[in-house]
């Protein structure tokens, strides 16, 4: 059997090709593995969103999904000297190594081999970032994975981005992560400028965040800080005198983060998903003032009542303050009541008259009859249940009379008024019926609207009749203004509102020095469910709502008693004595064609209730009975009522004639007006 001789060596060129092929396969394999198993860098983007005011002041932040305060670190907003010292202490060759520092790793390994325990750290900042992204037990295997991950991270990101990510995710004790969260919690400011002691503490804490927490272990925090100050001296970063001064600094305690405009902040974050910092148009100072004002007034309310306020700058339509409620500890506190749909009450009347004036349908001096009147099947009455005879429309607006408002809406047309409000940007919610159409009840708030919509409408009066959407983002709205009513019409309506009866205890601006001249309107929805006050003065439009979030009644709570005092207090806080956007008050003469709605003829006197030959059930008789409320239309006030020849007195509280029959039977009812005109009906009173 023949033996084969030794295999001849491959030619050098062929061996080189094999080595090259193996290297290529290895590199391709590593590249494929790198693509298949990338580092989870997207976790760095899971940060606490922060909402700032228009000047960059912090309003509110939200925790991450894990419940931590992790604020995005931006190197341009972090003290450069702090960055330099951090790198000098933690990773002196950070700018040069590929993610792993062989020198530091070798030195740490030799130290571990000699002492049998970890005495020096060999991890680079990139390796620490890898560990923060994927926490693992401290083992040799974990260290090898961190080395691989660090190289992967360095291949994808720049050094500055790696440093920013590390400063975003590094732990500082409790649920604080990142240098901005720590600086905010311990020093109540961003880390744009730090002293020596503060830098040393922020460098020392991540090395043992729980053991060195200043709020729980102040002495441990002090020792760690002082040790780092000594390292600053050893590295030539500061001298011993500065280190001694730093050691004298007190250890800070943790302070709560700012908590302002929570409802507005929540809506802004929802509108800008994924953004770490959202700038708003709010003014932190005014927001804080109005929140404090709302809390003070809420102390006088029942626990299930809430307050909402909205302040808008007229020139830009920027929302400068938005109070959605007075606290999450009260009923409905999580509901933003500036955006809740509620009945506006009488707050739409100024726009009703503005359209009538603008269209030439009526003038402020136009007379209208304020007396009981049926509009088809609709029988409105004034809030105080009194009637005033002939009144001008401007007086009807000043005193918020209902009958003239409904008569004006009948002339304009409910559909026309509804369309005008919609074109002005207000969302008017009609009743939930398949056949729901705008009706005459629109004049008295028989629809649903939001405080935002109402303030937007009032802002148009203060801006010469021009409407624009409100803006709460930092970016101003680019929408072009649209004309709602003419400038002179808007000014005249504001002039009328500025001369409305002021709340009790408030001296009118015409006689009070430096008091804001506020053009205002109040409103109370049916059943005392919503109390409103809206006003314009000194370049601002402000709205106030008071009520229960569930819409339940608050008997006796009106816009004048509940919301109006807060409106005036809010304008006082703005601190302006500027006049509302109106011209000086002067006498105006109505065109002859607009002198009266009814052409100068009064409606004949007639009895509305009880009608002729009616049978009325009465359960209690005499003075203890509830009585029947008598009403008539036409004629000239005052009206005098008689039942079987005996005069019926008017109630002191309501001003209405209340008849209390003495017994069942037939009665003759008569009413006589100031001119002697009379009307008569015969009715039967029954008890079963």
Residue, then its C-alpha position, 0 to 999 in steps of 0.5 A: x500500500x502506497x503512502x501519500x506524501x505530505x500535502x503541498x502547501x497552498x500557494x500564498x495567493x490562495x491562502x490569502x484569498x481564503x483568509x480574506x473570504x473568512x474575514x468577509x464572512x465574519x464581517x458580514x455575520x457581525x453586520x447581520x447580527x448588528x442589524x438583527x439585534x440592534x441596541x434599544x435606542x428608542x428607549x431614550x425617547x421615552x421622556x417626561x413631556x414638559x410644558x413651558x409658558x411663553x417665556x420658557x418658564x416651566x408650567x408642568x411635566x408628566x412622568x413616563x409610562x414607568x412612573x419616572x421623572x425623566x427629562x430630556x437632556x439637551x447639551x446646549x442647556x446644560x452647564x458646559x463646565x459640568x459636562x467637562x468635569x463629568x467626563x474627566x471623572x467618569x470617562x477621561x478618554x470619552x471623546x477618543x475611544x470607540x465605546x470601550x476604553x482598553x486602558x481603563x478596562x485593563x486597569x480595572x481588571x488588574x485591580x480586581x485580580x489583585x484584590x478580589x473585588x471591584x475597586x475601580x470602574x472600567x465602564x465608559x459612559x457609552x457602556x453605562x448607557x448600554x446598561x441603562x438601556x438594558x439593565x442586567x445583573x453585574x456579571x462578567x457576561x453582562x459586562x461582555x454584552x455591554x462592551x458589544x452594545x457600546x460598540x453598536x451605539x458608537x457606530x450609530x450615534x455621535x459622541x454628543x448624542x451619546x452624552x445627551x442620552x446618558x445625561x437623560x437616563x442616568x439615575x439620581x435616586x427614587x424616580x428621578x432620572x437624568x440631570x435635568x430632573x435631578x437639578x429641578x428636584x434638588x435645586x429648583x432650576x435647570x442645570x444651565x449654571x451650577x456651582x462646584x458643590x452642585x456639580x459634585x453632588x450630581x456627579x456623585x449620585x449616579x454611582x449609588x443613587x439610592x444609598x446617596x439620596x439627599x432627601x433620605x441619606x443626607x450624610x451619605x450624600x455629603x460624603x460622596x459630594x465631598x469625595x468628588x470635590x477632592x477629585x476635582x482638586x486632584x484633576x486640577x479642575x478647582x483649587x483647594x479653597x473652592x473645594x473647601x467652600x463647596x464642602x460648606x454648602x448645605x445638602x439640598x432636599x427634594x422639592x415637588x415639581x411645578x404644577x400649573x395649568x394641568x388641563x391645558x398642559x394635558x391637552x398640549x401634550x396630547x396635541x404634540x405626541x412624542x415631543x419632550x418640550x412643548x411651548x405654550x402661549x400661557x403666561x406662568x405668572x397670570x396663570x398662577x394668579x388666576x389659579x389662586x383666585x379660583x381656589x380662594x373663591x372655591x372655598x366659599x362653594x360646596x365641595x362638588x362645585x367647580x370654577x373655570x376661567x379663560x384669559x385671552x390677549x385680544x391682539x394675538x388671541x393668545x390664551x394667557x391663562x386657562x383654569x380648567x378647574x380648581x383641583x383634582x380633589x374636588x368633584x369633576x376635577x379631571x374634567x377641563x370645564x373650559x371645554x365642557x359643553x354647557x348652556x350659555x344662559x344670557x351671554x349670547x344677547x350682546x351678539x344678538x343685538x350686535x347683528x340687529x344693529x349691524x343689519x339695520x334691523x334695530x338700533x340701540x334706541x329702538x323701543x320694544x315692549x317688555x310685556x308678556x307675549x307668546x311667540x308661537x308656542x314659546x312663552x318666555x319671561x324675564x329672570x326676575x319675572x317682572x315686566x317693564x313696558x316700553x324699553x330701549x334695546x340698549x336698556x334691555x341689554x344692560x338689564x338682560x331682559x328676556x322678552x326684548x331679546x326674543x323679540x329681536x331674535x324673531x326679527x333676525x331669525x334663529x337660523x341667521x343668528x345660529x349661522x353667524x355664531x358658527x361663522x364666527x368660530x363658535x360651536x353651537x350644539x343644538x338639542x339632540x333631536x332628529x328635527x332639532x333646528x335653531x329656535x327662539x330659545x337660542x336668545x336665552x341660552x337654549x343650546x350648548x356652548x363652551x367657555x372657549x367659544x364664548x371668550x372667542x366671541x367676546x374677544x371679537x367685540x374687543x377687536x373691532x368686530x373681527x373674529x380669529x381662533x384662539x391660540x394656546x400653542x407657542x406658534x401664533x395662529x396664521x388664520x386671517x381675521x374675519x369680520x363679524x360685525x362692523x367696528x362701530x357696532x362692536x364699540x357701541x355694544x361694548x359701550x352699553x355693556x360697560x354701563x351695565x349695573x356693577x356687582x355689589x361692592x364694586x365702584x364703577x370705573x367712571x368714579x373709581x381711580x385706576x379701576x379697569x373699565x370692564x364691558x361685561x355680561x353675565x348669564x345664568x342657565x335654566x335651573x341655576x346649572x351654570x353661572x357665567x361672566x364674560x368681559x372685555x377690558x384693557x386688551x384682554x377678554x376673560x370668561x368665568x364659569x361656576x357650576x357643578x360638572x355633572x350639571x346638577x342645579x345650584x338653586x339661587x346661584x347666578x352669574x352676577x352673584x357667583x361669577x361676576x366678582x371673580x371676573x372683576x378680580x381677574x381684571x384687577x390682577x391684570x393690572x390695567x386701567x385701560x378702557x374697553x375697546x369702545x368710543x366715549x359714551x354719547x347720545x344717539x338718535x335712532x332712525x325714525x324707521x327703527x324707533x319701535x319694533x311694533x311701529x308705535x302701536x301697543x298691543x291690546x290688553x289681554x289675560x294670558x293666565x288663566x284663560x277664559x272659562x278655564x277650570x283650575x285645580x287648587x289643593x290649598x286655599x287661603x293665605x297658606x296656599x301656593x296661589x296662581x300666578x296671574x299674567x297678561x300681555x299688552x297694555x301699559x304698566x303698572x297692571x292692577x288685578x282684581x278677583x271678584x272685585x277684591x284687589x290682588x296684591x303683588x309679591x314683594x320678591x317676584x313682583x308678580x300678582x299671586x292670587x290665592x282663592x279662598x274656596x272652590x267656585x266661579x270667579x271673575x278676574x279683571x286686570x286694568x292697566x295705567x291707561x284704564x284699559x281692562x280685560x276680564x275672564x271667568x274661571x272655575x276653581x276646583x279642589x278635585 
